[in-house]
Amino acid sequence: MATKGIRTPEKALTAQFVKTVKDPGKYFDGHGLFLRVQPNGQRQWVQRITIRGKRCELGLGNPSLVSLAEARETALANRKLAVSGGDPMLAKKEAEAVLTFEEAARKVHALHLPTWRNAKHGAQFLSTLETYTFPRIGALKVGEVTTSDVLAVLTPIWTAKPETAARVRQRIGTVMKWAVAQGWRQDNPAQSIAEALPKRDKSLQQHRKALTYAEVADCLKVVQASNAGLSTKLALEFLVLTATRSGEARGATWAEIDLGASPCWTIPASRMKAKRDHRIPLAPRAVAILTESTGLTDGDGLVFPGTKTGKPLSDMTLSKLVKELGFDADVHGFRTSFRTWAQERTNFPREVAEAALAHTIKDKAEAAYARSDVFDKRRKMMEGWAAYLAQEAGEIFKLRP
């Protein structure tokens, strides 16, 4: 048994002695480790160690929380680090500074918030983590999260909610990449777990609901005859005519519009998914919509202002209108209707239709050479789409020389 106040060999203490000793004093083990018992009964593990030539004492915790084996393991690691020229005190401070997963996620959210396209996207980033991730791994230090922890989060929703699960996985990965950059871990546990997740039945994958292109004109007629606000009706038709995403159309400003000899709408990179400017040729009917909407301006530059000054229409406003009028389709689905029309009813090349949708070319070699936005060809195509919707063209729309 260790002698009070006297240095003794390594592993001189026993777990039973540590549990029962009550007399005040210092009870030594190896590597400078000793148990300090205060007159008031308080107990603490302490390590006496020399760090870079300076003798000091490190507190290693209360014996009721830190076992003898754990204290020995920490003391040995500290001594090895000190002998190699490191600083166990600094390492301890850095370890204590590591954030929990929830703290790190909120930090990453705050850092990325100014760069996201809209507030809704930023809110969704945090809300999905709050719902599915924080309850399971939120309290863990970000450096302690393992692949099994990530699997525990994803497995319950991987097949039941595939789209949500994919987003949760991506957002966990974003937090982990930031932690790697901070030096808090070496890997991203959300990256290499695909093989461990259940296989999905791809036949059950649901795409956004879309009308056939033959149904779109009728939908627009019903919308125009509805009691919806003028801004809502014009915005929806403009969205369809330009084959744009909901946020792009609802956020359109007069500064982006050029109604000159060659009418054009240029959406800046900051509002585009691909983060690059997107020019859209405007068909005569699209120009007519813009002319009609000039009386709607609220002084803040929005082409289709919402009910609140300075705020655009909400995405829910357009979606609700379409569904309440009896059409089982998502607003984003009108892009699918346009793409199918271009494929089945015209002979425009595939790259022209893809450029109209502002899709990014995934093949890097092809993208390196395909630098044109085929604007003139797209003008003919968008005019053909507008003519088709107006029931003025029922035959295949030929590409004019």
C-alpha positions as CSV (number, residue, x, y, z in Angstrom):
1,M,0.0,0.0,0.0
2,A,1.2,3.5,-0.8
3,T,2.7,5.5,2.1
4,K,1.2,8.8,2.9
5,G,3.3,11.7,1.5
6,I,6.1,9.4,0.1
7,R,6.9,8.6,-3.5
8,T,6.1,5.0,-4.4
9,P,6.5,2.7,-7.4
10,E,4.2,2.6,-10.4
11,K,0.7,1.0,-9.7
12,A,1.2,1.3,-5.9
13,L,-2.5,2.1,-5.3
14,T,-5.4,-0.2,-5.6
15,A,-9.0,0.5,-6.5
16,Q,-10.2,-0.7,-3.1
17,F,-7.8,1.6,-1.3
18,V,-8.9,4.6,-3.4
19,K,-12.5,3.8,-2.6
20,T,-12.0,3.5,1.1
21,V,-9.2,5.9,2.2
22,K,-10.4,8.9,4.2
23,D,-7.4,10.2,6.0
24,P,-6.1,13.5,4.7
25,G,-2.9,13.4,2.7
26,K,-1.3,12.5,-0.6
27,Y,-1.2,8.9,-1.8
28,F,1.2,8.4,-4.7
29,D,1.1,6.0,-7.7
30,G,3.4,6.1,-10.7
31,H,4.2,8.8,-13.3
32,G,3.7,11.5,-10.7
33,L,0.0,10.5,-10.1
34,F,-1.3,10.9,-6.6
35,L,-4.6,11.0,-4.8
36,R,-5.1,14.1,-2.7
37,V,-7.5,13.8,0.2
38,Q,-8.4,17.1,1.9
39,P,-9.3,17.5,5.6
40,N,-12.9,18.4,4.5
41,G,-13.1,15.0,2.8
42,Q,-12.8,16.3,-0.8
43,R,-10.7,14.0,-3.1
44,Q,-8.9,14.7,-6.3
45,W,-6.5,13.0,-8.7
46,V,-3.4,15.2,-9.3
47,Q,-0.4,14.6,-11.4
48,R,2.9,16.2,-10.6
49,I,4.8,16.7,-13.9
50,T,7.6,18.8,-15.5
51,I,6.5,20.5,-18.7
52,R,9.2,22.2,-20.7
53,G,11.4,22.6,-17.7
54,K,8.7,23.9,-15.4
55,R,7.3,21.7,-12.6
56,C,3.5,21.9,-12.2
57,E,0.5,20.0,-11.0
58,L,-2.4,18.9,-13.2
59,G,-5.9,18.1,-11.9
60,L,-7.2,14.9,-13.4
61,G,-10.7,14.8,-11.8
62,N,-12.6,13.3,-8.9
63,P,-12.1,9.6,-8.0
64,S,-15.9,9.2,-7.9
65,L,-15.9,10.1,-11.7
66,V,-12.4,9.0,-12.8
67,S,-11.3,5.5,-11.9
68,L,-7.8,4.6,-10.9
69,A,-7.2,2.9,-14.3
70,E,-8.5,6.0,-16.1
71,A,-6.3,8.3,-14.0
72,R,-3.2,6.1,-14.7
73,E,-4.0,6.1,-18.5
74,T,-4.2,9.9,-18.5
75,A,-1.1,10.3,-16.4
76,L,0.9,8.1,-18.7
77,A,-0.3,9.9,-21.8
78,N,0.5,13.3,-20.2
79,R,4.0,12.2,-19.3
80,K,4.7,10.8,-22.8
81,L,3.5,14.1,-24.3
82,A,5.7,16.2,-21.9
83,V,8.8,14.0,-22.6
84,S,8.3,14.6,-26.3
85,G,8.2,18.3,-25.8
86,G,4.5,18.8,-25.8
87,D,2.3,20.6,-23.3
88,P,-0.4,18.4,-21.6
89,M,-1.9,21.6,-20.0
90,L,-2.4,23.2,-23.4
91,A,-3.7,19.9,-24.9
92,K,-6.3,19.7,-22.0
93,K,-7.4,23.3,-22.7
94,E,-7.8,22.6,-26.4
95,A,-9.8,19.4,-25.7
96,E,-12.1,21.3,-23.4
97,A,-12.5,23.9,-26.2
98,V,-13.9,21.3,-28.6
99,L,-17.6,22.1,-29.2
100,T,-20.4,19.6,-29.0
101,F,-22.0,18.5,-32.3
102,E,-24.9,20.8,-31.6
103,E,-22.7,23.8,-30.8
104,A,-20.6,23.1,-33.9
105,A,-23.7,22.8,-36.0
106,R,-25.1,26.1,-34.8
107,K,-21.7,27.7,-35.4
108,V,-21.6,26.3,-39.0
109,H,-25.1,27.5,-39.5
110,A,-24.2,31.1,-38.5
111,L,-21.1,31.0,-40.7
112,H,-23.0,29.9,-43.8
113,L,-26.2,31.8,-43.3
114,P,-25.0,34.9,-45.3
115,T,-24.1,32.7,-48.3
116,W,-27.3,30.8,-48.6
117,R,-29.8,31.7,-51.3
118,N,-32.6,32.5,-48.9
119,A,-33.6,32.4,-45.3
120,K,-35.8,29.4,-45.8
121,H,-32.8,27.3,-46.8
122,G,-30.9,28.4,-43.8
123,A,-33.8,27.6,-41.5
124,Q,-34.2,24.1,-43.0
125,F,-30.5,23.4,-42.4
126,L,-30.9,23.9,-38.6
127,S,-34.5,22.5,-38.3
128,T,-33.6,19.1,-39.8
129,L,-30.6,18.7,-37.5
130,E,-32.7,19.8,-34.5
131,T,-35.4,17.2,-35.3
132,Y,-33.3,14.2,-36.3
133,T,-29.7,14.7,-35.1
134,F,-29.4,16.7,-31.9
135,P,-31.5,14.3,-29.8
136,R,-29.0,11.5,-30.6
137,I,-25.6,13.1,-31.0
138,G,-26.0,16.8,-30.1
139,A,-24.4,16.5,-26.7
140,L,-21.3,14.5,-28.0
141,K,-18.1,16.4,-28.6
142,V,-17.8,16.8,-32.4
143,G,-14.5,14.9,-32.4
144,E,-16.1,11.9,-30.7
145,V,-18.9,11.3,-33.2
146,T,-18.5,8.0,-34.9
147,T,-19.9,6.4,-38.0
148,S,-22.1,4.3,-35.8
149,D,-23.5,7.4,-34.3
150,V,-24.3,8.8,-37.8
151,L,-25.9,5.5,-38.7
152,A,-28.1,5.6,-35.6
153,V,-29.4,9.0,-36.8
154,L,-29.9,8.0,-40.5
155,T,-31.2,4.4,-40.3
156,P,-34.7,5.2,-39.0
157,I,-35.4,7.6,-41.8
158,W,-33.2,6.3,-44.6
159,T,-36.0,4.4,-46.4
160,A,-39.0,6.1,-44.8
161,K,-38.0,9.6,-45.6
162,P,-35.2,9.3,-48.3
163,E,-35.1,13.0,-49.3
164,T,-34.9,14.2,-45.7
165,A,-32.4,11.5,-44.8
166,A,-30.1,12.6,-47.7
167,R,-30.3,16.2,-46.5
168,V,-29.6,15.3,-42.9
169,R,-26.5,13.2,-44.0
170,Q,-25.3,16.1,-46.2
171,R,-25.7,18.6,-43.3
172,I,-24.0,16.3,-40.8
173,G,-21.1,16.1,-43.3
174,T,-20.9,19.9,-43.6
175,V,-20.5,20.2,-39.8
176,M,-17.9,17.4,-39.8
177,K,-15.9,19.0,-42.6
178,W,-15.7,22.2,-40.5
179,A,-14.6,20.2,-37.5
180,V,-11.8,18.6,-39.6
181,A,-10.7,22.1,-40.7
182,Q,-10.6,23.1,-37.0
183,G,-8.2,20.2,-36.3
184,W,-10.8,18.5,-34.0
185,R,-11.0,15.3,-36.0
186,Q,-9.4,13.6,-39.0
187,D,-12.4,12.2,-40.9
188,N,-15.9,12.8,-41.9
189,P,-18.0,9.9,-40.5
190,A,-21.0,10.9,-42.8
191,Q,-19.0,10.3,-45.9
192,S,-18.3,6.6,-46.0
193,I,-21.4,4.9,-44.7
194,A,-23.4,4.2,-47.9
195,E,-22.7,0.5,-47.8
196,A,-23.9,0.2,-44.2
197,L,-27.3,1.9,-44.9
198,P,-30.3,-0.1,-46.1
199,K,-30.8,-0.4,-49.8
200,R,-33.6,1.8,-51.2
201,D,-36.3,0.7,-53.6
202,K,-35.7,3.2,-56.4
203,S,-39.0,2.3,-58.0
204,L,-40.7,4.0,-55.0
205,Q,-38.7,7.2,-55.5
206,Q,-41.1,10.1,-55.8
207,H,-40.5,13.0,-58.2
208,R,-42.2,16.3,-57.9
209,K,-45.7,16.1,-59.4
210,A,-46.0,17.7,-62.8
211,L,-48.8,18.2,-65.3
212,T,-48.4,16.9,-68.9
213,Y,-47.5,19.7,-71.2
214,A,-50.9,19.3,-72.8
215,E,-52.5,20.3,-69.5
216,V,-50.5,23.4,-68.8
217,A,-52.4,25.8,-71.0
218,D,-55.7,24.7,-69.4
219,C,-54.2,25.2,-66.0
220,L,-53.1,28.8,-66.9
221,K,-56.6,29.6,-68.2
222,V,-58.2,28.4,-64.9
223,V,-55.6,30.5,-62.9
224,Q,-56.4,33.6,-64.9
225,A,-60.1,33.2,-64.3
226,S,-59.7,32.6,-60.6
227,N,-60.1,35.1,-57.7
228,A,-56.4,35.1,-56.9
229,G,-54.5,38.3,-56.7
230,L,-53.2,39.8,-59.9
231,S,-49.6,39.6,-58.8
232,T,-50.0,35.9,-58.0
233,K,-51.6,35.1,-61.4
234,L,-49.1,37.0,-63.3
235,A,-46.1,35.5,-61.4
236,L,-47.3,31.9,-62.0
237,E,-47.7,32.4,-65.7
238,F,-44.4,34.2,-66.0
239,L,-42.8,31.3,-64.2
240,V,-44.3,28.8,-66.6
241,L,-43.3,30.9,-69.7
242,T,-39.7,31.3,-68.5
243,A,-39.3,27.7,-67.1
244,T,-37.7,29.1,-64.0
245,R,-37.8,28.0,-60.4
246,S,-40.3,29.4,-58.0
247,G,-37.8,31.5,-56.0
248,E,-36.2,32.9,-59.2
249,A,-39.6,34.1,-60.6
250,R,-41.0,35.4,-57.3
251,G,-37.8,37.3,-56.6
252,A,-37.6,39.0,-60.0
253,T,-36.8,42.7,-59.8
254,W,-37.1,45.4,-62.5
255,A,-33.4,45.9,-62.4
256,E,-33.0,42.5,-63.9
257,I,-35.3,43.2,-66.8
258,D,-34.4,44.6,-70.2
259,L,-37.4,45.4,-72.3
260,G,-35.3,46.8,-75.2
261,A,-35.2,45.5,-78.8
262,S,-34.3,42.1,-77.6
263,P,-36.3,41.6,-74.4
264,C,-34.3,39.7,-71.8
265,W,-34.3,38.8,-68.1
266,T,-30.9,38.3,-66.4
267,I,-31.0,36.6,-63.1
268,P,-27.8,37.4,-61.1
269,A,-25.6,34.5,-59.9
270,S,-26.5,35.3,-56.3
271,R,-30.1,34.1,-56.9
272,M,-29.2,31.1,-59.1
273,K,-28.8,27.5,-57.9
274,A,-25.7,27.1,-60.1
275,K,-24.3,30.4,-58.8
276,R,-23.8,32.0,-62.3
277,D,-25.8,34.6,-64.2
278,H,-28.7,33.2,-66.2
279,R,-30.1,35.1,-69.2
280,I,-33.6,34.3,-70.3
281,P,-35.1,35.5,-73.6
282,L,-38.6,36.8,-73.1
283,A,-41.4,35.8,-75.5
284,P,-44.0,38.4,-76.4
285,R,-46.5,37.0,-73.9
286,A,-43.8,37.3,-71.1
287,V,-43.3,40.9,-72.1
288,A,-47.0,41.5,-72.0
289,I,-47.1,40.1,-68.4
290,L,-44.3,42.5,-67.4
291,T,-46.1,45.4,-68.9
292,E,-49.3,44.5,-67.0
293,S,-47.3,44.1,-63.7
294,T,-45.8,47.6,-63.8
295,G,-48.9,48.9,-61.9
296,L,-48.2,46.5,-59.1
297,T,-44.9,48.0,-58.0
298,D,-44.6,48.8,-54.3
299,G,-41.5,51.0,-54.6
300,D,-39.0,48.2,-53.7
301,G,-38.3,47.0,-57.2
302,L,-40.1,43.7,-57.1
303,V,-41.9,42.7,-60.3
304,F,-44.4,40.5,-58.4
305,P,-44.7,42.0,-54.9
306,G,-46.4,40.1,-52.1
307,T,-49.0,41.4,-49.7
308,K,-46.3,42.8,-47.4
309,T,-44.3,45.8,-48.6
310,G,-40.8,44.9,-49.8
311,K,-41.6,41.1,-49.6
312,P,-42.1,38.9,-52.6
313,L,-44.9,36.4,-53.0
314,S,-44.4,33.3,-50.9
315,D,-43.8,29.9,-52.4
316,M,-46.8,28.6,-50.6
317,T,-49.0,31.2,-52.3
318,L,-48.3,29.7,-55.8
319,S,-48.4,26.1,-54.6
320,K,-51.7,26.6,-52.8
321,L,-53.3,28.3,-55.8
322,V,-52.5,25.5,-58.2
323,K,-53.7,22.8,-55.8
324,E,-56.9,24.6,-54.7
325,L,-57.9,25.0,-58.4
326,G,-57.8,21.2,-58.7
327,F,-54.4,20.6,-60.3
328,D,-52.3,17.8,-58.7
329,A,-49.0,19.4,-59.4
330,D,-46.1,21.1,-57.8
331,V,-45.0,24.5,-59.0
332,H,-41.5,23.2,-59.7
333,G,-43.2,20.6,-61.9
334,F,-43.9,23.1,-64.6
335,R,-40.2,22.9,-65.5
336,T,-40.7,19.2,-66.1
337,S,-43.7,20.0,-68.3
338,F,-41.6,22.4,-70.4
339,R,-38.7,19.9,-70.7
340,T,-41.0,17.1,-71.8
341,W,-42.6,19.4,-74.4
342,A,-39.2,20.4,-75.8
343,Q,-38.2,16.8,-76.0
344,E,-41.4,15.4,-77.6
345,R,-42.8,18.3,-79.6
346,T,-39.7,20.1,-80.9
347,N,-36.4,19.2,-82.6
348,F,-34.3,21.6,-80.5
349,P,-31.0,20.0,-79.4
350,R,-30.9,18.6,-75.8
351,E,-28.3,21.2,-74.8
352,V,-30.7,24.1,-75.7
353,A,-33.4,22.8,-73.4
354,E,-30.9,22.1,-70.6
355,A,-29.5,25.6,-71.0
356,A,-33.1,27.0,-70.7
357,L,-33.4,25.2,-67.4
358,A,-30.0,26.6,-66.2
359,H,-28.8,23.0,-65.6
360,T,-25.1,22.5,-65.1
361,I,-23.2,20.3,-67.4
362,K,-21.9,17.5,-65.2
363,D,-19.2,16.3,-67.6
364,K,-16.2,18.5,-66.9
365,A,-14.6,18.0,-70.3
366,E,-17.8,18.9,-72.1
367,A,-18.4,21.9,-69.8
368,A,-14.9,23.2,-70.5
369,Y,-15.8,23.6,-74.2
370,A,-19.5,24.4,-74.0
371,R,-19.2,28.0,-73.0
372,S,-22.1,29.4,-75.1
373,D,-25.6,29.8,-73.5
374,V,-27.2,29.3,-77.0
375,F,-29.2,32.4,-76.3
376,D,-30.6,32.9,-79.8
377,K,-31.7,29.3,-80.1
378,R,-33.3,29.6,-76.7
379,R,-35.3,32.6,-77.8
380,K,-36.9,30.6,-80.6
381,M,-37.6,27.8,-78.2
382,M,-39.2,30.0,-75.6
383,E,-41.3,31.7,-78.3
384,G,-42.4,28.3,-79.4
385,W,-43.3,27.3,-75.8
386,A,-45.4,30.5,-75.4
387,A,-47.1,29.9,-78.7
388,Y,-47.9,26.4,-77.8
389,L,-49.5,27.5,-74.5
390,A,-51.6,30.0,-76.3
391,Q,-52.9,27.1,-78.4
392,E,-51.5,28.8,-81.5
393,A,-49.1,25.9,-82.4
394,G,-50.2,22.3,-82.4
395,E,-47.5,20.9,-84.7
396,I,-43.9,20.1,-84.0
397,F,-42.1,23.4,-83.7
398,K,-39.3,23.3,-86.2
399,L,-35.9,25.0,-85.6
400,R,-35.7,27.8,-88.1
401,P,-32.3,28.4,-89.8
